[in-house]
C-alpha cells in the first residue's frame, strides 16, 4: 500500500547516530517511509548537541527530541509531511512495531527486558516467514541440506537481533544464540558480521579453537569486502581487534594465557554496558573524586576511538552522562575512570559519594554504566545541527590547525579527550594541528585532573599548551 504525502515536498528525516536508542528509530523509519510516496529513506545525520534528550531527529530544519516510542516515529513522518497523518495498514504497522519494541526492550537501561524482546522477535520471525513463504521454504531447505538460500536481509536481521538478546549476559542462552547465527550464515554465508558474532559466542562457551577459527574466517571474509555503510565487510578497527582476539585465543588454547571455567566467569563484558565494580576512589578536591571502575574487557572494539565520547550512569531510574578521563584503549581493557563532582542537590553525584572501593565494600559497590555514546565527531567538532549549514556555506569542513578550548571545573574531562587527539600525531587532527587549553578554577586546590594535564602537555611534543587562571586566588 502506498500513501501519498500531499502536494508539498516531504522534508528529509535525519537520525542522530550518537544517541542511545537511535537504532530503533532508524528501523521504524526504514520500515515505514518506503510506504509513503515521495518520502525518501531516512538519513543518518550527526550529533545534534542534545544527547540528554535523545533519541534526536532533524526533520527539515526542526530538531525533534525524545523519540522513545514507536508512536514518536509516526509523528516524525507526519511532521515530514507537513502535519498530514499517513494511514498505514495494520500489517505494515505490526511488522514494524514488533521489531521496534524488541529493539527498545534490548536497549540498556531500567526498562530492559531481554526475555520479552526474544518473545517479540520470535513473533516477528514467524510473521516474516508467513509474509514470504516461498523464501522461508528455501531458507528451511538451506537449513536441512546445507545449500545456499536467497538473501533475506530482514529475516536474517531479526535472527541476528534474537541471537544478541538470547546470548546477552542477562539470558546467557548461548545455544539458542548460536542456532540463530548458524541460520543466518547458511542463508547469507558472506555476512562477515554473523561470523564475528558466532565467534564471540563460541569464545564465551570456552570453545577456544573453534572461536579462533571462526574469527579467522570472518577476518578473511570481511577484509575482502567493502566496509559499512557500502558493504558487509569489516572496518579496519574491527579487523585489528579481531587479530588481537585471535592471538589471545591461541595463547589460551596453548595454555599460555588465562582460561576460565565457563560463562559464569566469562572473559568479556559484551558491549561494555552493565555493572562496573569500584576498585579505587581518588580524591582530587574537597568535592570531587575520580572513581576508578573495572569490568571484564568488552567483546567489541571501542566504537569511537578517535572521537569525543561519554557514558550514561544509572542509579535506579535516574540517569546522568559523564565523560571519562580515561582513554578508549583503557575501556577496551575493562578500565574506566570517571571524574565526578558532588553537588548538595545532585541525585547521582550524591549516590557516587556513598560508594566505597571494592576491597572495603566486600564486593557490594557497583556502578551501572552504558556502552560509549558519541559526543562530537572529530576532527570536525561541529554538531549535526550546524554541520550541514557549514558544508553548504563552505563546501566542506576545513581542517583545524589550532584547537582552542576554554573550560572550568569538570569540563576538563571532554577537553582531555579532544586534546589527546591533538597531542597524538596519528590522532584525529593529524600532525599539523596544535591545541591550547585555558582552564579556569576558583583556587589552586580546585584544579582537577592536574596530573593528566601535565602528562598530556609533556607527551604532546609541543603540540599542546595548558594555561590556568584562578578567579579567587589567595597568595
N, C-alpha and C positions, 0 to 999 in steps of 0.2 A: 504493500500500500504506500503510495507516495503522497505526501502532504505538501500543498503549495504554501510557500511562505509569504504570499502577498505581492503587491506591486513593487515595493521598495526592495533594494538590495539588502539581504541579511548581513548583519555585522559579523565580523570574524570573532571566534571564541578562542582565546589563548589561555592555556592552563599553566600555572606556575609549577615547574618540575621540582622545586625545592621544598614545597610544603608537604608535611606529613599527611597522607591520605589522598594525595593528588592522583594516585593510580586508579582509584575507584571512580573519581570524577571523569578522568580521561576515558575509562572503559564505558561509562554511561554515555558520554557524548559520541564515542565511536559507534556504539550500538544504535543510537537514536538519530544522529544527524543525517545519516545516509537515507533516512526515510522522509527527509524534508527537502523538497525541490529547491535548488539554488543555494542551499546551505552547505558549504564545504566542510571537509573534515576538520575536527578541532586541531589546533596547533599547540606545540609546546613553546611557551614563552620563556621569560626569565624571572628571577625573584622580583616580586613587587613590593618588597620592603614592608610587608605586613604579616610576618610569619606567625605572630601570636594569634592572628585572626583567620588563619588558613583552614582548609584549602582555599586558595585565591584564584580567581579567573578574571581576565580582562575581556569584556565584551565591547568591541569597538574601542572607545576611549574611556569606558567606565569600569572601575575596579569593583568587583563583587566578591565579598569575603564570606567566610564561614559556610562553605558549600559542603556540609557534613552529612547530608541525606540525599537519597535518590530524587526526592521532590525538588531539591535545590538545582539538580541538573536539568530538570524540566523547566524550571524558572529561568535558567541561563539561556535555554533555547528560545523561550518566549521573549526574553529581553533582546536576543539577537534579531528576532522577527518584529521588533518594534512594539511589543506588547501582545501580539497575537498568541493564542494558545493552541498549538497543534494538537490534533486528536489522533493519538497513536492507537493501533489495535491492541486488544488485550494480550494477544500472542507476543507482539513486539515488546510490550511493557514487562510481561512476565519473564521473558527471556533475558532482558537487560537487568531487571531488578534482582533476579536470583544471583547472578554473578556479582552485581554491585553490593548487595547486602552481605554476601560471603566475604568479599574483599574488605569491607568495613569492619566486620567482626574479626578478621585476621589482624587488623592493624593494632599496633602496640598501644596499650592504654587501659583504663579501668573497664571499658566495655568489651574488651577482647573475649571472644568465646570460640575457641578453635573447634570444639565438638559441634556446635551449631553451624559453623562455617562448612565443615565436612558434610553435614546433612544437606545444606543448601546446594553445595557443589555437586553432590550425588544426584540431587533432583535436576540440577541444570544439565548434567551429563546425559541423564535419561531423556530429558526434553530435546537435547541436541540430536540424539540418536533418532528419536521419533520424527524430527523435522527433516532429517536427511537419512532415511532408512537405507537407501542404496549404498551411500558412503559408509554407513555404520556396518553394513553387511561385509563390505570389502575390508573394513578395519578388523572385524571379527575374524575374517579369513586370514588376515595377516597374523593375528594372534595365534591361530591354530596351526598355520602352515609355515610361518616364518617368511612369507612373501611380503613384498613392499606394497603398501596400500597408497592410494592417492592422498595428497596432503590435505589435512583438515585442520586448519590453523586454530579455529575457535575450540573445537573439541579437544585438541591437544593442549591448548592453553588452560582449559578447565581441568584437565588431568594434572597439569603442572601445578596449578593452584592447590588442588586437593592433595597432591604429594607434599607440597610445602606445609599445609596445615596438619596433615597426618604425621609428618616427620618432625614437627615442631617439638621444642623441649617441653611443651605443655602436654601433648598427647603421646609422643615417643612411639608411635605406631610405625616402626621402620619398615616392616614387611609390606604394609599397605602402601607406604610411600614408594617403595621400590617397585611394586607391581604397577603403579601409575606411571612411573618413569619408564619402565620397560615397555609399556604400551606405547608411550609417546615415541620412543626410539624405534619401535617396529613400524610405526606409521610414518615418522619423519626421521629416518636414520641419520640425516645430515645436520640435525639440530644440535649443535655443539653444546648449547646451554643445558640440554637434557642430560647429556653425558657428564657434564660437570656436576649437576645436582645428584646424579646417581653415584658418582664417586664420593661425594660428601656423605651420603647415606651409608655407603659401604665402609667408609672410614669410621663412622660412628658405630657401626656394627662390629668393629675390630677386624674386618676382613681387609687387612692391610695390603696384601699383594694384589688383590682384585681392585682395590681402590686406586692404587698406584697405576695399574694398567689402564683403568678407565680414565684417569686423569691424563695419561699419556695420549690416549686415543682422542680425547676431547681437545687436547692441545694441538695435535696434528690436524684434526678436522677444522678447528677454529682458526688456526694460523693461515689456512688455505682459502678462507672466505673473507669477504669484506666485513668489518666490524659494524655494530649498530651505529646509526639507525638505517644504514643502507644494505645491511646483510645480516646473516645469522652467525657471523664469526665472533671472535673474542677480541676484546681490546688489548692493547699492549700491556696495560697494567694488570689485567686479569691473567694474561699469559705468564707474566713474571711471577705472580702469586702462585699459579699452578706449579711452576717449576720448583719453587721453594717447598710447596706441599709434597711434591713427589720425592724430593731429596729427604725430607723429614720421614716420609713413609718408608722409603728404602732403608734409612738408618734404623728405624724402629723394627722393621722386619728382620734386619740383620742382627738385632739385639744391641745396637749401638746407641739407640735413643730410648726414651722412656716409653712404656706402654701401660695401658690401663686395663681394667677388668671388665669393662662393658659400658653401656650407655650411661649408667648412673655416674660414672667417672669420665664422661666424655671430654675429649681434649679440645673442644671448640665451643663457642657460645652462640652459634648461629649467626644472625646479623648484628650481634653485639647488644641487642636490646634485652632488658631483663634486670636481674638483681646483681649489682656490683658490690663487693664487700669493701668496707672501710678498713684499710690496712694502716693508715697513718694520718695524723692531723697536725699540720704545721701552722702555728700562729704567726701572722705577719704584721698584725697591728692589733689595737685593743678591740676592734670589732670585726676583723677579717681573718679568715683562715684558708689554707689550701687543704682540701680533702683529697687524699691520695686513694684512689679506688683501683681494685684489681678484679679481673674475671678471667676465665679461660679465653685464649685468643679467639676472635671471631672466625667464622668459616668462610669469610669473604674478604677481599681487599677493601681498604678504605674507599668509600665512593667519591670522596672529594679531596684527594691527597694534596692538590696544589691550589685549593680554593680556601676561602674563609668559611668555617663550619661551626655548628653548635649542636648541642644535645638538649633534649627535654628531660626534666627530672620530675617524677611523680611522687607525691606523698598523699595517698588516698586518691581523692578525685581532684586534688589541686595540682596544677602543672606550672612549672616555670622553666625558662630557657637559660642555659648557661653556655658560655664559650670556654672550652677547655684551654688551659695554658700549656698543656702537654701537646705533643705532635700527633699527626696522623700515623706515623710509624709506631709511636708508643701505643696507640689504640689497637693497631694490628697485633701487638704483642700482649694485649689484655691489660693495658695500663691507662688510666685516665686521671688527670689532675684538674680539679675544679676550684677556682678562686671564688669564695662566697663571702659577701659582706652581710652581717646580721643587722637587720632593721628592727626596732622595737615593735612595729606593727606588721612585720613581714611574716606571712604564714609559713612559707617554705624555708626561708632563711632561719627562722627560729627552730624549725624542725632539725635543720642541719646542726644548730648549736647544741642539740641534745645528744648528738651521736658520739660514740666512743670508738677508738680503734679496735680492730678485731681481737687483738691479744687481751684487751681489757674487758670487752663485752662478751667474751667467750662465744663468738660466732653469732651474736644477736643483732649486730648493726649492719644493715644493707641499705643501699640507695638504688631505687628503681630508675633506670636510665634508658632512654630511647636509642635507636640507631642514629648515626650522624645525619644532620639536616644541613642543606646548603644555606649559607648566609649571603655571600657575594661570590660571583664568578670572577676569578682573577685571570688575566691582569686588567680586565675592563673596569671592574669595581663600579659598574653602573647598574642600578636596579632596573628590573624589567620594564617598569612603568615609563622610564625615560630613555631606555636604550634605543628603542625604535625611532624616537624623535631625534636622537643624536645621529643615528645612522642615516636618517632621511636628510638631515641638515648637512652632514659632512661626507656622506657616502661610506664611511667606515668609522670604527673606533680607533683613534690614533694611539700608537703605543706610548705608554708612560715612560718618561725619562727621569722624573723626580716625584716620589710619593711623599707628601707632607701630611702628617696626622697630628691632630690636637685632641688630647683625651684627658680625662680625670678619673680618679678612683678606679673601679673595676673595669672601666673602659679600656684599660691597658691590655686586657685579655685578647680581644679581637685585633688590637694593634700589634701584639706579638705575632699572631698568625700571619698577618699581612707582611710585616717586616721580615719575618723569616724567609718568605718567598723573595724579598728584595735582596737579603743577605746572601742567599744561595745563587751563584751564577747560573745554575741549572734550574732555578726556580721559575715560577710563572712569569716573572717580569723580565727574565733574561739577564745578561751580564752587563747591559748598558744602562741600567737604572740604579738610582740611589734613593735612599729614604731618610727622612728627618722626622723625629718624634718630639713633640713638645708636650710634656706630661706635667699637668698641674695638680698639686696636692696642697692641703692646708698647712701641714707641718712636716718636718723631715721624717718623723716616725709614721706618717700616713702613707708614705710611698710604698706601693705594693709591687710584688714581683721584681724587686730590685736585682736579685741575683740573676734572674732570667734576662733582664735588660742588659746587665753588664756582660753576660756571656754572649748575647746576641751582637752587641756592639764590637766586642773583641774578636769574634769569629767572622765578622762580615767583611773583612778585608778593606775597610774604609768606606764600604757602601752604605752603612747605617750610622747615623748620628742621633744621640739621645740628649735632649735638653730638659732640665727640670726647672719648674717655677713653684715657689711656695707663697701662698696667699696670706698666711698668718705666721710668718717667720719670726722666731724668737732667738736672739743672739745668745 
